[in-house]
């Protein structure tokens, strides 16, 4: 059990049979505004101990994805909708799997924020066109569609933000 005033970013609690992660914390005096979930000072909540473990993506098995624990070599399957950034996941990529330590239940997996992917299709580029911030569509090796600057060509490797698919830069 945890006191309500001990909640901070990253804390996981179980309430009404569901798990909730604290993604932001704000202490403010009540007033008019949006509805938010509040807890009384001293209220006891059921905290959930979560562990973050390194896993490597191996392959797709039907609709599920198979991962291997980098330390124990144990293999697990995870549904694609439980993997944040799944459209930027390629084989042999390391991910962080978040597990409920008391029940050994997989909660979700996170692809690294910055991933290096090869461009497999894009329209022909224009040499020297770096003055504008114009973007064109491109497809990366995982099949995901992203937007890249005009000078990027097929075969180049780029760095992509897996949270929103934004182009971060070329990889030399």
KOLKE-192837 format. One record per residue: z, y, x of N, C-alpha, C in turn; residue in three letters. Coordinates in steps of 0.001 Angstrom, whole numbers, always signed. Each point is the difference from the previous one (the first is absolute). Example, Ala and Ser with C-alpha at 12.3 -4.5 7.8 and 13.67 -1.06 7.14 Angstrom:
<<+7800 -5690 +13190> <+0 +1190 -890> <+0 +1200 +900> Ala>;
<<-720 +1050 -350> <+60 +1190 +820> <+730 +1090 -770> Ser>;
END
This chain:
<<+0 -1180 +838> <+0 +1180 -838> <+0 +1243 +883> Unk>;
<<-617 +1050 -513> <-124 +1252 +726> <+385 +1146 -936> Unk>;
<<+628 +1016 +548> <+322 +1185 -790> <-1245 +857 -168> Unk>;
<<-111 +676 -1135> <-1184 +813 -267> <-202 +1092 +1036> Unk>;
<<+1092 +549 +552> <-147 +1069 +990> <-465 -525 +1366> Unk>;
<<-61 -1330 +176> <-467 -591 +1255> <-1507 -291 +2> Unk>;
<<-680 +283 -1111> <-1439 -238 -73> <-718 +1004 +888> Unk>;
<<-954 -495 +782> <-834 +844 +852> <-1402 -585 +24> Unk>;
<<-929 +669 +663> <-1372 -500 +70> <-14 -1404 +580> Unk>;
<<-774 -882 -634> <-122 -1375 +471> <+973 -962 -645> Unk>;
<<+1026 +510 -704> <+969 -873 -664> <-676 -726 -1154> Unk>;
<<+325 -1266 -166> <-530 -802 -1091> <+1160 -424 -887> Unk>;
<<-134 +226 -1321> <+1045 -407 -946> <-624 -856 -1091> Unk>;
<<+843 -848 -613> <-430 -805 -1135> <+653 +584 -1242> Unk>;
<<-836 +351 -984> <+500 +585 -1234> <-814 -574 -1156> Unk>;
<<+674 -498 -1017> <-651 -597 -1162> <-966 -1119 +394> Unk>;
<<+360 -754 +1052> <-813 -1125 +432> <-1218 +364 +822> Unk>;
<<-183 +1291 +294> <-1154 +441 +786> <+477 +630 +1295> Unk>;
<<-868 -23 +1021> <+319 +614 +1285> <-587 +1400 +58> Unk>;
<<+787 +928 +548> <-437 +1384 +156> <+270 +442 +1432> Unk>;
<<-1019 +612 +623> <+140 +550 +1343> <+132 +1505 -116> Unk>;
<<+914 +574 +747> <+143 +1450 +53> <-1056 +522 +967> Unk>;
<<-975 +747 -528> <-1058 +545 +854> <+251 +1473 +321> Unk>;
<<+865 +639 -767> <+366 +1383 +269> <+1382 +238 -567> Unk>;
<<+724 +904 +627> <+1372 +282 -428> <+159 +1508 -75> Unk>;
<<+547 +470 -1117> <+184 +1428 -188> <+1329 +228 -703> Unk>;
<<+819 +851 +582> <+1259 +371 -644> <-176 +1402 -551> Unk>;
<<+105 +122 -1315> <-135 +1326 -588> <+871 +100 -1227> Unk>;
<<+294 +1218 -353> <+834 +236 -1175> <-851 -166 -1244> Unk>;
<<+575 -565 -1072> <-799 -237 -1206> <-453 +1309 -641> Unk>;
<<-1117 -64 -637> <-575 +1136 -702> <-1180 -498 -792> Unk>;
<<-793 +913 -477> <-1190 -415 -741> <-1051 -498 +976> Unk>;
<<-805 -907 -446> <-1058 -535 +859> <-373 -1397 -408> Unk>;
<<-700 -672 +891> <-469 -1366 -271> <+1168 -970 -119> Unk>;
<<-235 -1070 -740> <+996 -1055 -121> <+47 -790 +1299> Unk>;
<<+1191 -210 +508> <+174 -788 +1217> <+1137 -981 -232> Unk>;
<<+26 -1040 +804> <+1093 -983 -104> <+1179 +529 +775> Unk>;
<<+1138 +64 -653> <+1210 +501 +646> <+1080 -1068 -41> Unk>;
<<+871 +57 +981> <+1154 -882 +48> <+1239 +860 +122> Unk>;
<<+1061 -416 -636> <+1267 +709 +129> <+624 -306 +1354> Unk>;
<<+749 +947 +533> <+671 -196 +1282> <+953 -1183 -125> Unk>;
<<-42 -870 +953> <+882 -1168 +13> <-520 -1180 -787> Unk>;
<<-1132 +146 -674> <-568 -1110 -761> <-410 -1102 +967> Unk>;
<<+341 -1251 -330> <-292 -1138 +867> <-1343 -608 -418> Unk>;
<<-852 -226 +988> <-1323 -567 -240> <-170 -1237 +873> Unk>;
<<-846 -910 -455> <-258 -1215 +769> <-1079 +293 +1042> Unk>;
<<+394 -13 +1265> <-987 +239 +1051> <-648 -1320 +404> Unk>;
<<-1224 +112 +474> <-767 -1172 +410> <-275 +138 +1488> Unk>;
<<+360 -1024 +745> <-251 +20 +1446> <-1426 -483 +234> Unk>;
<<-812 +899 +554> <-1390 -349 +287> <-199 -100 +1500> Unk>;
<<-900 -870 +385> <-346 -171 +1412> <-1489 +250 +161> Unk>;
<<-354 +628 +1100> <-1403 +260 +342> <-372 -942 +1135> Unk>;
<<-1011 -821 -252> <-373 -1023 +969> <-1476 +133 +381> Unk>;
<<-317 -231 +1276> <-1403 +73 +424> <-752 -1282 -363> Unk>;
<<-1127 +165 -651> <-867 -1116 -354> <-1418 +338 +423> Unk>;
<<-799 -1043 +219> <-1403 +179 +358> <-854 -547 -1132> Unk>;
<<-1009 +782 -406> <-926 -452 -1043> <-937 -1040 +576> Unk>;
<<-66 -1179 -643> <-841 -1081 +487> <-1323 -100 -758> Unk>;
<<+60 -216 -1319> <-1222 -199 -766> <+294 +135 -1489> Unk>;
<<-1087 +21 -780> <+105 +68 -1461> <-102 -1410 -554> Unk>;
<<+922 -368 -895> <+15 -1319 -613> <-127 +191 -1507> Unk>;
<<-1222 -106 -523> <-228 +291 -1416> <+220 +1484 -234> Unk>;
<<+935 +331 -882> <+318 +1406 -253> <+1128 +502 +884> Unk>;
<<+733 -893 +636> <+1164 +393 +799> <-351 +187 +1470> Unk>;
<<+897 +680 +699> <-159 +239 +1433> <+1065 -801 +743> Unk>;
<<-386 -635 +1099> <+921 -831 +775> <+414 +766 +1254> Unk>;
<<+1319 +59 +223> <+579 +693 +1152> <+871 -964 +783> Unk>;
<<+140 +271 +1307> <+843 -835 +856> <+1074 +874 +627> Unk>;
<<+1253 -466 -54> <+1104 +693 +643> <-210 -73 +1511> Unk>;
<<+51 +1152 +668> <-271 +50 +1440> <+1100 -646 +835> Unk>;
<<+1170 -215 -582> <+1119 -565 +753> <+203 -1481 -285> Unk>;
<<-113 -411 -1268> <+268 -1392 -371> <-1266 -813 -257> Unk>;
<<-1157 +649 -82> <-1292 -627 -292> <-74 -586 -1405> Unk>;
<<+953 +355 -864> <-13 -420 -1401> <-1113 +762 -723> Unk>;
<<-725 -697 -888> <-1075 +639 -750> <+425 +239 -1441> Unk>;
<<-382 +1179 -533> <+295 +333 -1386> <-1270 +565 -636> Unk>;
<<-67 -67 -1324> <-1107 +621 -726> <+539 +1186 -782> Unk>;
<<-792 +1060 -42> <+377 +1222 -706> <-1196 +432 -838> Unk>;
<<+259 +424 -1218> <-1065 +494 -871> <-502 +1346 +530> Unk>;
<<-1293 +277 -93> <-555 +1250 +516> <+641 +1254 -584> Unk>;
<<+457 -60 -1262> <+601 +1196 -595> <+1389 +304 +561> Unk>;
<<+545 -885 +824> <+1286 +243 +661> <-180 +554 +1411> Unk>;
<<-1242 +209 +423> <-279 +480 +1353> <-493 +1443 -77> Unk>;
<<+779 +927 +539> <-395 +1406 +24> <-1059 +203 +1072> Unk>;
<<-1175 +511 -399> <-1108 +199 +933> <-846 -1239 +178> Unk>;
<<+3 -894 -984> <-682 -1298 +116> <-1491 +146 +275> Unk>;
<<-641 +1048 -493> <-1450 +117 +219> <-358 +343 +1446> Unk>;
<<+1002 +302 +829> <-232 +275 +1418> <+565 -1108 +897> Unk>;
<<+339 -1136 -609> <+592 -1118 +728> <-1086 -914 +538> Unk>;
<<+44 -275 +1310> <-957 -930 +594> <+758 -1144 +653> Unk>;
<<-692 -1108 +229> <+635 -1180 +581> <+639 +327 +1339> Unk>;
<<+1134 -629 +263> <+813 +164 +1220> <+772 +1308 +44> Unk>;
<<-75 +811 -1053> <+737 +1267 -59> <+1482 -303 -253> Unk>;
<<+863 +711 +696> <+1436 -148 -231> <+439 +927 -1118> Unk>;
<<+853 -509 -883> <+551 +777 -1105> <+1512 -138 +15> Unk>;
<<+655 +862 -760> <+1450 -75 -150> <+294 -491 -1413> Unk>;
<<+635 -1151 -108> <+324 -588 -1297> <+1461 +306 -316> Unk>;
<<+231 +546 -1194> <+1353 +344 -443> <+484 -1094 -929> Unk>;
<<+1161 -598 +366> <+528 -1178 -693> <+1402 +293 -510> Unk>;
<<+306 -453 -1241> <+1368 +27 -521> <+758 -1075 +773> Unk>;
<<+929 +397 +863> <+668 -940 +903> <+859 -1027 -731> Unk>;
<<+522 +333 -1170> <+873 -942 -700> <-784 -1123 -680> Unk>;
<<-1203 +278 -466> <-787 -1021 -694> <-1245 -424 +772> Unk>;
<<-270 +647 +1145> <-1189 -256 +810> <-1289 +232 -788> Unk>;
<<+46 +920 -960> <-1161 +345 -805> <-769 +1127 +671> Unk>;
<<-1316 -154 +106> <-838 +1061 +566> <-129 +1109 -1034> Unk>;
<<+343 +1230 +404> <-102 +1147 -899> <-1359 +672 +134> Unk>;
<<-410 +276 +1228> <-1311 +580 +269> <-283 -76 +1492> Unk>;
<<-1229 +338 +370> <-395 +47 +1411> <-718 +1318 +246> Unk>;
<<+179 +550 +1193> <-634 +1261 +381> <-966 -207 +1148> Unk>;
<<-1261 +404 -211> <-981 +44 +1082> <+388 +1192 +872> Unk>;
<<-194 -56 +1321> <+322 +1163 +833> <-686 +1262 -526> Unk>;
<<+648 +1140 +175> <-533 +1261 -521> <-1347 +324 +643> Unk>;
<<-115 -182 +1309> <-1257 +276 +704> <-662 -1315 +384> Unk>;
<<-1221 -210 -513> <-742 -1215 +318> <-1345 +372 +616> Unk>;
<<-476 -834 +908> <-1298 +202 +646> <-1007 -926 -654> Unk>;
<<-1055 +585 -554> <-1011 -779 -707> <-1395 +413 +444> Unk>;
<<-909 -966 -2> <-1378 +267 +396> <-820 +376 -1228> Unk>;
<<-879 +992 +170> <-900 +427 -1069> <-1162 -996 -47> Unk>;
<<-223 -633 -1161> <-1099 -960 -128> <-1186 +596 -746> Unk>;
<<+224 +1086 -755> <-1105 +675 -686> <+353 +1463 -197> Unk>;
<<-960 +858 +263> <+89 +1408 -348> <-1401 +579 +92> Unk>;
<<-207 +1130 -621> <-1298 +660 +92> <-180 +524 +1415> Unk>;
<<-1246 +181 +428> <-227 +489 +1370> <+715 +1316 +254> Unk>;
<<+547 +111 +1225> <+759 +1187 +357> <-869 +1111 +551> Unk>;
<<+570 +1188 +74> <-687 +1152 +564> <+704 +384 +1284> Unk>;
<<-697 -102 +1123> <+587 +324 +1298> <+412 +1464 +40> Unk>;
<<+1168 +259 +538> <+451 +1375 +206> <+515 +687 -1243> Unk>;
<<-4 -667 -1149> <+471 +640 -1229> <+1505 -190 -129> Unk>;
<<+757 +802 +737> <+1457 -86 -51> <+603 +1299 -506> Unk>;
<<-835 +971 -334> <+501 +1316 -410> <+532 -14 -1423> Unk>;
<<-517 -883 -836> <+465 -32 -1385> <+927 -1191 -206> Unk>;
<<+752 +50 -1058> <+904 -1112 -343> <-623 -895 -1058> Unk>;
<<-1314 -85 -1> <-708 -816 -975> <+205 -1477 +318> Unk>;
<<+237 -786 -1035> <+232 -1429 +169> <-1076 -787 -721> Unk>;
<<-259 -1216 +491> <-973 -896 -627> <+667 -1352 -228> Unk>;
<<-522 -792 -943> <+599 -1313 -256> <-298 -975 +1127> Unk>;
<<+944 -911 +209> <-169 -1057 +1006> <+766 -1230 -450> Unk>;
<<-451 -1173 +457> <+687 -1252 -299> <+513 -572 +1311> Unk>;
<<+1269 -432 -9> <+604 -579 +1200> <-57 -1521 -67> Unk>;
<<+366 -660 +1085> <-125 -1460 +118> <+766 -783 -1052> Unk>;
<<+1013 +588 -614> <+750 -700 -1046> <-653 +143 -1368> Unk>;
<<-1062 +811 -81> <-695 +214 -1266> <+448 +1258 -729> Unk>;
<<+1008 +676 +490> <+511 +1205 -649> <-943 +1180 +242> Unk>;
<<-90 +872 -991> <-798 +1214 +107> <+902 +1146 +423> Unk>;
<<-449 +751 +1014> <+736 +1189 +446> <-999 +1144 +160> Unk>;
<<+505 +1181 +310> <-853 +1151 +265> <+215 +423 +1451> Unk>;
<<-1125 +193 +715> <+49 +338 +1421> <-854 +1236 +260> Unk>;
<<+227 +689 +1129> <-846 +1147 +352> <-1455 -424 +216> Unk>;
<<-911 +974 -67> <-1433 -271 +90> <-438 -642 +1313> Unk>;
<<+726 +235 +1094> <-426 -501 +1306> <+372 -1462 +259> Unk>;
<<+774 -603 -866> <+396 -1413 +166> <-1184 -901 -353> Unk>;
<<-229 -1031 +837> <-1120 -918 -210> <+485 -1442 -145> Unk>;
<<-891 -856 -478> <+319 -1426 -130> <+377 -569 +1359> Unk>;
<<+969 -922 +1> <+428 -646 +1239> <+1156 +688 +684> Unk>;
<<+282 +1245 -373> <+1118 +714 +620> <+1320 -487 -596> Unk>;
<<+1066 +111 +784> <+1337 -342 -471> <+748 +1294 -289> Unk>;
<<+615 +45 -1180> <+729 +1196 -415> <+1432 -364 -337> Unk>;
<<+866 +1016 +40> <+1393 -179 -391> <+142 +499 -1433> Unk>;
<<+614 -825 -859> <+119 +291 -1423> <+1465 -63 -410> Unk>;
<<+406 +900 -882> <+1342 -25 -577> <-13 -1010 -1148> Unk>;
<<+768 -1073 +116> <-40 -1080 -999> <+654 +390 -1318> Unk>;
<<+758 +1090 -28> <+642 +410 -1248> <-987 +620 -974> Unk>;
<<-964 +785 +520> <-939 +688 -893> <-1460 -164 +398> Unk>;
<<-281 -712 +1082> <-1367 -232 +425> <-667 +1186 +671> Unk>;
<<+777 +951 +461> <-595 +1179 +628> <-344 -272 +1465> Unk>;
<<-1086 +643 +435> <-484 -108 +1377> <+933 +798 +901> Unk>;
<<+453 -602 +1101> <+889 +690 +937> <-694 +360 +1303> Unk>;
<<-1006 -768 +406> <-704 +311 +1233> <-745 -1203 +549> Unk>;
<<-765 +259 +1042> <-716 -1076 +697> <+945 -723 +930> Unk>;
<<-302 -1259 +258> <+741 -769 +989> <-917 -150 +1198> Unk>;
<<+433 +438 +1144> <-826 -47 +1214> <+139 -1350 +671> Unk>;
END
